[in-house]
Structure formats: structure tokens, C-alpha cells
Amino acid sequence: MKKRNVAILLFDDVEVLDFAGPFEVLAVTDELNNHTIFNVFTVAETHHAIKPRNGLSVNPDYALSTAPCLIF
């Protein structure tokens, strides 16, 4: 089965659970199937850290311009 790229968009003032929850669900899906179905990564407008609500700092895996190919 071909792995699917899944980008989780990060931006300033995003709620942490809005990106962390889906990331965890997709990771557990891979673990339950004993093989990788999804290539999950985070993207933001730039490579610079984003500031979600409540002061956490998160570094995206990719900038939008350098992210792996996505099929919509």
C-alpha cells in the first residue's frame, strides 16, 4: 500500500489540540496496522517557530514551499 502524505497546517494562535489530536490519531493508525499508511508532518508558512495559544512554541517540519507533494 502506498503511503499518503498528510500535512498538518500550523499557524500562530492555533489551538494545540487542533493539530496534536489529528497527529496522534494518524500515528496510532500506523501502529495498529503494523506498517506505515500515512507520512504525517507539520507545515507552516515559513520554517520559523509558530506560537500556538498559551505560549507553546512549535517548529514545523516544513515550510509550505518545501513540503512533500500533497494530493488533494
Biopython code that builds the backbone (N, CA, C, O; Angstrom):
import numpy as np
from Bio.PDB.StructureBuilder import StructureBuilder

atoms = [
    (1, "MET", "N", (0.845, -1.177, 0.000)),
    (1, "MET", "CA", (0.000, 0.000, 0.000)),
    (1, "MET", "C", (0.892, 1.242, 0.000)),
    (1, "MET", "O", (1.858, 1.319, 0.759)),
    (2, "LYS", "N", (0.569, 2.194, -0.838)),
    (2, "LYS", "CA", (1.336, 3.428, -0.937)),
    (2, "LYS", "C", (1.036, 4.347, 0.253)),
    (2, "LYS", "O", (-0.119, 4.535, 0.635)),
    (3, "LYS", "N", (2.101, 4.912, 0.827)),
    (3, "LYS", "CA", (1.918, 5.863, 1.927)),
    (3, "LYS", "C", (1.306, 7.151, 1.393)),
    (3, "LYS", "O", (1.613, 7.590, 0.285)),
    (4, "ARG", "N", (0.447, 7.739, 2.192)),
    (4, "ARG", "CA", (-0.185, 9.014, 1.847)),
    (4, "ARG", "C", (0.443, 10.122, 2.673)),
    (4, "ARG", "O", (0.594, 9.995, 3.888)),
    (5, "ASN", "N", (0.808, 11.209, 2.007)),
    (5, "ASN", "CA", (1.312, 12.380, 2.715)),
    (5, "ASN", "C", (0.154, 13.133, 3.343)),
    (5, "ASN", "O", (-0.842, 13.428, 2.683)),
    (6, "VAL", "N", (0.293, 13.440, 4.617)),
    (6, "VAL", "CA", (-0.720, 14.212, 5.337)),
    (6, "VAL", "C", (-0.022, 15.392, 6.003)),
    (6, "VAL", "O", (0.795, 15.214, 6.906)),
    (7, "ALA", "N", (-0.350, 16.589, 5.553)),
    (7, "ALA", "CA", (0.230, 17.798, 6.123)),
    (7, "ALA", "C", (-0.721, 18.385, 7.157)),
    (7, "ALA", "O", (-1.918, 18.532, 6.906)),
    (8, "ILE", "N", (-0.187, 18.711, 8.297)),
    (8, "ILE", "CA", (-0.961, 19.385, 9.338)),
    (8, "ILE", "C", (-0.459, 20.824, 9.386)),
    (8, "ILE", "O", (0.699, 21.087, 9.711)),
    (9, "LEU", "N", (-1.353, 21.741, 9.058)),
    (9, "LEU", "CA", (-1.003, 23.155, 8.955)),
    (9, "LEU", "C", (-0.904, 23.800, 10.334)),
    (9, "LEU", "O", (-1.816, 23.689, 11.153)),
    (10, "LEU", "N", (0.214, 24.473, 10.575)),
    (10, "LEU", "CA", (0.439, 25.209, 11.816)),
    (10, "LEU", "C", (0.448, 26.703, 11.527)),
    (10, "LEU", "O", (0.911, 27.140, 10.474)),
    (11, "PHE", "N", (-0.065, 27.476, 12.467)),
    (11, "PHE", "CA", (-0.073, 28.934, 12.330)),
    (11, "PHE", "C", (-0.193, 29.540, 13.718)),
    (11, "PHE", "O", (-0.655, 28.879, 14.647)),
    (12, "ASP", "N", (0.212, 30.775, 13.862)),
    (12, "ASP", "CA", (0.138, 31.450, 15.154)),
    (12, "ASP", "C", (-1.294, 31.456, 15.682)),
    (12, "ASP", "O", (-2.249, 31.637, 14.926)),
    (13, "ASP", "N", (-1.425, 31.256, 16.987)),
    (13, "ASP", "CA", (-2.697, 31.242, 17.720)),
    (13, "ASP", "C", (-3.566, 30.019, 17.457)),
    (13, "ASP", "O", (-4.734, 30.008, 17.844)),
    (14, "VAL", "N", (-3.024, 28.983, 16.805)),
    (14, "VAL", "CA", (-3.777, 27.742, 16.627)),
    (14, "VAL", "C", (-3.934, 27.076, 17.999)),
    (14, "VAL", "O", (-3.064, 27.209, 18.859)),
    (15, "GLU", "N", (-5.021, 26.376, 18.194)),
    (15, "GLU", "CA", (-5.222, 25.595, 19.415)),
    (15, "GLU", "C", (-4.370, 24.329, 19.313)),
    (15, "GLU", "O", (-4.405, 23.647, 18.289)),
    (16, "VAL", "N", (-3.621, 24.013, 20.338)),
    (16, "VAL", "CA", (-2.718, 22.861, 20.309)),
    (16, "VAL", "C", (-3.468, 21.570, 19.979)),
    (16, "VAL", "O", (-2.988, 20.770, 19.176)),
    (17, "LEU", "N", (-4.616, 21.361, 20.575)),
    (17, "LEU", "CA", (-5.366, 20.128, 20.312)),
    (17, "LEU", "C", (-5.844, 20.021, 18.869)),
    (17, "LEU", "O", (-6.098, 18.919, 18.383)),
    (18, "ASP", "N", (-5.969, 21.145, 18.181)),
    (18, "ASP", "CA", (-6.415, 21.110, 16.785)),
    (18, "ASP", "C", (-5.382, 20.487, 15.858)),
    (18, "ASP", "O", (-5.743, 19.965, 14.803)),
    (19, "PHE", "N", (-4.104, 20.528, 16.229)),
    (19, "PHE", "CA", (-3.109, 19.844, 15.398)),
    (19, "PHE", "C", (-2.534, 18.604, 16.085)),
    (19, "PHE", "O", (-2.186, 17.637, 15.408)),
    (20, "ALA", "N", (-2.430, 18.615, 17.402)),
    (20, "ALA", "CA", (-1.858, 17.471, 18.113)),
    (20, "ALA", "C", (-2.794, 16.263, 18.084)),
    (20, "ALA", "O", (-2.339, 15.126, 17.959)),
    (21, "GLY", "N", (-4.093, 16.508, 18.200)),
    (21, "GLY", "CA", (-5.066, 15.410, 18.175)),
    (21, "GLY", "C", (-5.021, 14.622, 16.878)),
    (21, "GLY", "O", (-4.830, 13.406, 16.909)),
    (22, "PRO", "N", (-5.194, 15.286, 15.729)),
    (22, "PRO", "CA", (-5.120, 14.553, 14.456)),
    (22, "PRO", "C", (-3.765, 13.873, 14.241)),
    (22, "PRO", "O", (-3.704, 12.768, 13.703)),
    (23, "PHE", "N", (-2.687, 14.526, 14.657)),
    (23, "PHE", "CA", (-1.357, 13.924, 14.514)),
    (23, "PHE", "C", (-1.305, 12.595, 15.263)),
    (23, "PHE", "O", (-0.825, 11.600, 14.719)),
    (24, "GLU", "N", (-1.794, 12.566, 16.500)),
    (24, "GLU", "CA", (-1.785, 11.349, 17.310)),
    (24, "GLU", "C", (-2.686, 10.265, 16.724)),
    (24, "GLU", "O", (-2.308, 9.094, 16.702)),
    (25, "VAL", "N", (-3.860, 10.638, 16.255)),
    (25, "VAL", "CA", (-4.781, 9.656, 15.667)),
    (25, "VAL", "C", (-4.129, 8.960, 14.483)),
    (25, "VAL", "O", (-4.201, 7.737, 14.362)),
    (26, "LEU", "N", (-3.499, 9.725, 13.616)),
    (26, "LEU", "CA", (-2.852, 9.138, 12.444)),
    (26, "LEU", "C", (-1.651, 8.279, 12.842)),
    (26, "LEU", "O", (-1.398, 7.255, 12.208)),
    (27, "ALA", "N", (-0.919, 8.668, 13.861)),
    (27, "ALA", "CA", (0.214, 7.871, 14.336)),
    (27, "ALA", "C", (-0.258, 6.541, 14.912)),
    (27, "ALA", "O", (0.365, 5.509, 14.665)),
    (28, "VAL", "N", (-1.338, 6.548, 15.666)),
    (28, "VAL", "CA", (-1.884, 5.317, 16.237)),
    (28, "VAL", "C", (-2.389, 4.398, 15.130)),
    (28, "VAL", "O", (-2.253, 3.178, 15.229)),
    (29, "THR", "N", (-2.963, 4.965, 14.089)),
    (29, "THR", "CA", (-3.425, 4.160, 12.953)),
    (29, "THR", "C", (-2.265, 3.364, 12.377)),
    (29, "THR", "O", (-2.417, 2.180, 12.073)),
    (30, "ASP", "N", (-1.124, 3.990, 12.227)),
    (30, "ASP", "CA", (0.062, 3.290, 11.732)),
    (30, "ASP", "C", (0.476, 2.168, 12.680)),
    (30, "ASP", "O", (0.786, 1.063, 12.234)),
    (31, "GLU", "N", (0.483, 2.441, 13.967)),
    (31, "GLU", "CA", (0.895, 1.434, 14.943)),
    (31, "GLU", "C", (-0.047, 0.239, 14.944)),
    (31, "GLU", "O", (0.409, -0.900, 15.046)),
    (32, "LEU", "N", (-1.332, 0.471, 14.834)),
    (32, "LEU", "CA", (-2.309, -0.615, 14.852)),
    (32, "LEU", "C", (-2.226, -1.491, 13.613)),
    (32, "LEU", "O", (-2.566, -2.673, 13.668)),
    (33, "ASN", "N", (-1.782, -0.931, 12.506)),
    (33, "ASN", "CA", (-1.689, -1.687, 11.260)),
    (33, "ASN", "C", (-0.317, -2.319, 11.045)),
    (33, "ASN", "O", (-0.116, -3.032, 10.061)),
    (34, "ASN", "N", (0.620, -2.072, 11.941)),
    (34, "ASN", "CA", (1.978, -2.609, 11.846)),
    (34, "ASN", "C", (2.714, -2.221, 10.573)),
    (34, "ASN", "O", (3.683, -2.881, 10.195)),
    (35, "HIS", "N", (2.285, -1.195, 9.926)),
    (35, "HIS", "CA", (3.016, -0.627, 8.793)),
    (35, "HIS", "C", (2.558, 0.813, 8.604)),
    (35, "HIS", "O", (1.501, 1.221, 9.086)),
    (36, "THR", "N", (3.365, 1.552, 7.905)),
    (36, "THR", "CA", (3.095, 2.971, 7.741)),
    (36, "THR", "C", (2.098, 3.212, 6.622)),
    (36, "THR", "O", (2.346, 2.856, 5.470)),
    (37, "ILE", "N", (0.980, 3.812, 6.962)),
    (37, "ILE", "CA", (-0.042, 4.184, 5.985)),
    (37, "ILE", "C", (0.095, 5.660, 5.644)),
    (37, "ILE", "O", (-0.089, 6.065, 4.496)),
    (38, "PHE", "N", (0.421, 6.456, 6.656)),
    (38, "PHE", "CA", (0.487, 7.903, 6.489)),
    (38, "PHE", "C", (1.888, 8.431, 6.776)),
    (38, "PHE", "O", (2.551, 7.992, 7.715)),
    (39, "ASN", "N", (2.317, 9.359, 5.970)),
    (39, "ASN", "CA", (3.520, 10.142, 6.227)),
    (39, "ASN", "C", (3.024, 11.485, 6.751)),
    (39, "ASN", "O", (2.727, 12.392, 5.972)),
    (40, "VAL", "N", (2.935, 11.607, 8.063)),
    (40, "VAL", "CA", (2.345, 12.792, 8.689)),
    (40, "VAL", "C", (3.450, 13.782, 9.048)),
    (40, "VAL", "O", (4.471, 13.409, 9.626)),
    (41, "PHE", "N", (3.233, 15.039, 8.701)),
    (41, "PHE", "CA", (4.213, 16.075, 9.004)),
    (41, "PHE", "C", (3.497, 17.400, 9.190)),
    (41, "PHE", "O", (2.351, 17.570, 8.774)),
    (42, "THR", "N", (4.190, 18.331, 9.819)),
    (42, "THR", "CA", (3.625, 19.664, 10.032)),
    (42, "THR", "C", (4.218, 20.641, 9.027)),
    (42, "THR", "O", (5.378, 20.523, 8.632)),
    (43, "VAL", "N", (3.405, 21.603, 8.625)),
    (43, "VAL", "CA", (3.851, 22.663, 7.715)),
    (43, "VAL", "C", (3.358, 24.004, 8.237)),
    (43, "VAL", "O", (2.332, 24.094, 8.912)),
    (44, "ALA", "N", (4.111, 25.031, 7.909)),
    (44, "ALA", "CA", (3.722, 26.404, 8.231)),
    (44, "ALA", "C", (4.164, 27.283, 7.072)),
    (44, "ALA", "O", (4.846, 26.824, 6.155)),
    (45, "GLU", "N", (3.778, 28.527, 7.121)),
    (45, "GLU", "CA", (4.129, 29.443, 6.035)),
    (45, "GLU", "C", (5.643, 29.515, 5.832)),
    (45, "GLU", "O", (6.122, 29.592, 4.701)),
    (46, "THR", "N", (6.391, 29.489, 6.941)),
    (46, "THR", "CA", (7.859, 29.512, 6.887)),
    (46, "THR", "C", (8.396, 28.427, 7.817)),
    (46, "THR", "O", (7.626, 27.726, 8.474)),
    (47, "HIS", "N", (9.713, 28.296, 7.867)),
    (47, "HIS", "CA", (10.343, 27.330, 8.777)),
    (47, "HIS", "C", (10.426, 27.854, 10.208)),
    (47, "HIS", "O", (10.814, 27.113, 11.110)),
    (48, "HIS", "N", (10.077, 29.093, 10.427)),
    (48, "HIS", "CA", (10.177, 29.687, 11.761)),
    (48, "HIS", "C", (9.149, 29.076, 12.712)),
    (48, "HIS", "O", (8.075, 28.643, 12.292)),
    (49, "ALA", "N", (9.493, 29.050, 13.987)),
    (49, "ALA", "CA", (8.586, 28.519, 15.004)),
    (49, "ALA", "C", (7.277, 29.300, 15.006)),
    (49, "ALA", "O", (7.254, 30.509, 14.772)),
    (50, "ILE", "N", (6.200, 28.590, 15.272)),
    (50, "ILE", "CA", (4.895, 29.244, 15.410)),
    (50, "ILE", "C", (4.546, 29.262, 16.897)),
    (50, "ILE", "O", (5.084, 28.486, 17.687)),
    (51, "LYS", "N", (3.644, 30.156, 17.256)),
    (51, "LYS", "CA", (3.234, 30.320, 18.652)),
    (51, "LYS", "C", (1.752, 29.992, 18.792)),
    (51, "LYS", "O", (0.903, 30.863, 18.602)),
    (52, "PRO", "N", (1.432, 28.726, 19.126)),
    (52, "PRO", "CA", (0.035, 28.405, 19.405)),
    (52, "PRO", "C", (-0.444, 29.175, 20.635)),
    (52, "PRO", "O", (0.337, 29.855, 21.302)),
    (53, "ARG", "N", (-1.713, 29.058, 20.915)),
    (53, "ARG", "CA", (-2.267, 29.718, 22.099)),
    (53, "ARG", "C", (-1.573, 29.222, 23.359)),
    (53, "ARG", "O", (-1.099, 28.086, 23.405)),
    (54, "ASN", "N", (-1.514, 30.033, 24.338)),
    (54, "ASN", "CA", (-0.977, 29.715, 25.665)),
    (54, "ASN", "C", (0.533, 29.560, 25.718)),
    (54, "ASN", "O", (1.049, 28.929, 26.640)),
    (55, "GLY", "N", (1.264, 30.125, 24.744)),
    (55, "GLY", "CA", (2.705, 30.260, 24.869)),
    (55, "GLY", "C", (3.600, 29.135, 24.394)),
    (55, "GLY", "O", (4.821, 29.288, 24.429)),
    (56, "LEU", "N", (3.060, 28.025, 23.957)),
    (56, "LEU", "CA", (3.894, 26.938, 23.446)),
    (56, "LEU", "C", (4.574, 27.377, 22.153)),
    (56, "LEU", "O", (3.995, 28.138, 21.379)),
    (57, "SER", "N", (5.782, 26.911, 21.913)),
    (57, "SER", "CA", (6.485, 27.197, 20.666)),
    (57, "SER", "C", (6.650, 25.884, 19.901)),
    (57, "SER", "O", (7.092, 24.888, 20.474)),
    (58, "VAL", "N", (6.301, 25.874, 18.623)),
    (58, "VAL", "CA", (6.356, 24.646, 17.822)),
    (58, "VAL", "C", (7.102, 24.920, 16.523)),
    (58, "VAL", "O", (6.816, 25.890, 15.822)),
    (59, "ASN", "N", (8.056, 24.060, 16.213)),
    (59, "ASN", "CA", (8.802, 24.165, 14.963)),
    (59, "ASN", "C", (8.168, 23.255, 13.912)),
    (59, "ASN", "O", (8.071, 22.047, 14.130)),
    (60, "PRO", "N", (7.742, 23.801, 12.792)),
    (60, "PRO", "CA", (7.154, 22.966, 11.741)),
    (60, "PRO", "C", (8.224, 22.088, 11.091)),
    (60, "PRO", "O", (9.405, 22.435, 11.077)),
    (61, "ASP", "N", (7.794, 20.958, 10.559)),
    (61, "ASP", "CA", (8.712, 20.089, 9.822)),
    (61, "ASP", "C", (9.133, 20.725, 8.505)),
    (61, "ASP", "O", (10.277, 20.576, 8.075)),
    (62, "TYR", "N", (8.208, 21.434, 7.868)),
    (62, "TYR", "CA", (8.445, 22.033, 6.553)),
    (62, "TYR", "C", (7.795, 23.404, 6.456)),
    (62, "TYR", "O", (6.846, 23.715, 7.178)),
    (63, "ALA", "N", (8.324, 24.215, 5.551)),
    (63, "ALA", "CA", (7.623, 25.419, 5.102)),
    (63, "ALA", "C", (6.706, 24.974, 3.968)),
    (63, "ALA", "O", (6.940, 23.931, 3.358)),
    (64, "LEU", "N", (5.678, 25.746, 3.682)),
    (64, "LEU", "CA", (4.769, 25.378, 2.589)),
    (64, "LEU", "C", (5.519, 25.176, 1.276)),
    (64, "LEU", "O", (5.156, 24.311, 0.479)),
    (65, "SER", "N", (6.547, 25.959, 1.055)),
    (65, "SER", "CA", (7.290, 25.882, -0.208)),
    (65, "SER", "C", (8.191, 24.656, -0.321)),
    (65, "SER", "O", (8.643, 24.329, -1.418)),
    (66, "THR", "N", (8.460, 23.972, 0.793)),
    (66, "THR", "CA", (9.371, 22.821, 0.758)),
    (66, "THR", "C", (8.715, 21.506, 1.162)),
    (66, "THR", "O", (9.394, 20.482, 1.233)),
    (67, "ALA", "N", (7.429, 21.513, 1.423)),
    (67, "ALA", "CA", (6.724, 20.311, 1.880)),
    (67, "ALA", "C", (6.662, 19.256, 0.776)),
    (67, "ALA", "O", (6.659, 19.591, -0.409)),
    (68, "PRO", "N", (6.611, 17.974, 1.170)),
    (68, "PRO", "CA", (6.427, 16.915, 0.179)),
    (68, "PRO", "C", (5.132, 17.114, -0.602)),
    (68, "PRO", "O", (4.227, 17.827, -0.168)),
    (69, "CYS", "N", (5.068, 16.485, -1.732)),
    (69, "CYS", "CA", (3.903, 16.598, -2.613)),
    (69, "CYS", "C", (2.628, 16.157, -1.900)),
    (69, "CYS", "O", (2.598, 15.127, -1.227)),
    (70, "LEU", "N", (1.585, 16.953, -2.060)),
    (70, "LEU", "CA", (0.277, 16.629, -1.493)),
    (70, "LEU", "C", (-0.726, 16.456, -2.618)),
    (70, "LEU", "O", (-0.708, 17.191, -3.605)),
    (71, "ILE", "N", (-1.601, 15.475, -2.457)),
    (71, "ILE", "CA", (-2.673, 15.257, -3.426)),
    (71, "ILE", "C", (-3.974, 15.615, -2.740)),
    (71, "ILE", "O", (-4.286, 15.089, -1.672)),
    (72, "PHE", "N", (-4.724, 16.501, -3.345)),
    (72, "PHE", "CA", (-5.984, 16.951, -2.743)),
    (72, "PHE", "C", (-7.154, 16.238, -3.371)),
    (72, "PHE", "O", (-8.300, 16.484, -2.996)),
]
sb = StructureBuilder()
sb.init_structure("model")
sb.init_model(0)
sb.init_chain("A")
sb.init_seg("    ")
for serial, (resi, resn, name, xyz) in enumerate(atoms, 1):
    if name == "N":
        sb.init_residue(resn, " ", resi, " ")
    sb.init_atom(name, np.array(xyz, "f"), 0.0, 1.0, " ", f" {name:<3s}", serial, name[0])
structure = sb.get_structure()
